[in-house]
């Protein structure tokens, strides 16, 4: 009992609950083969785990970390595991858990630990339960069968994790591509802000590359943290595209202003000389074509007058007179 002071094997007094080594005590022995000397005083101490052990001090030179000879090591037991009609012998610590036993069974049979169902005494055992607490001893028999539901759950989880890993790799690749394009966007923006002209092909090329990265992000389907990263990269790409649109607009203004400065000023049209020329033509009188038209129209008039004269002469009975029918 803890209340009593246990006696040492050599008859020396023992202190209970002391963590410091007491000075050596020498007693006179009435007999024995130790030459009349008694070893150093044995001291009991409580370890952090709550175990009460002996601490030997003095001349033996033993350290505090040495295990006590009274503490027995954990025994290793041999468990017979039957799976698919085959019995396997597995050596394991008696204080191990059934989860550790599943790992050793998986190494023997190839069955995944999560797909195993361990039966001991016709009862399924949890992976966190311990062998000694369940009553498993040396040469005990354990049956391991495959759990289809657990296997299905594991495959679904692995597939989901595989999709998440694939999506995470895709988002990481897009992030790396956008990181390479970011300096180009910043350089184009800085040049336009300074009033410098940039090549339109450069703006178009960077914009197309960013749109390709945006299409890659649209094809990514993910949940949780990967989805948040995808959303952040989409906003980042959209911001860069808007910046390039502004750069293209400013660059067009810069090009127009520079072309206006380089182009020569056009001469004013001769609007005042044209009326003066028309006035001079009006003062000069009729041209040759006008005179020809006038001359061509005169014979018809003269013939009509001559006809009238002849008719009047004939009516009057006077002899006709020879005269010129037309005049210039």
Secondary structure, 3 states (H helix, E strand, C coil): CCCCCCCCCCCCCCECCCCCCCCCCCCCCCCCCCCCCCCCCEEEEECCCCCEEEEECCCCCCCCCCCCCCCCCCCEEEEEEEECCEEEEEEEECCCEHHHHHHHHHHHHCCCHHHEEEECCCCECCCCCEHHHHCCCCCCEEEEEECHHHHHHHHHHHHHHHHHHHHHHHHHHHHHHHHHHHHHHHHHHHHHHCCCCCCHHHHHHHHHHHHHHHHHHHCCCCCCHHHHHHHHHHHHHHHHHHHHHHHHHHHHHHHHHHHHHHCCCCCCCCHHHHHHHHHHHHHHCCCHHHHHHHHHHHHHHHHHHHHHHHHHHHHHCCCCCCCCCCCC
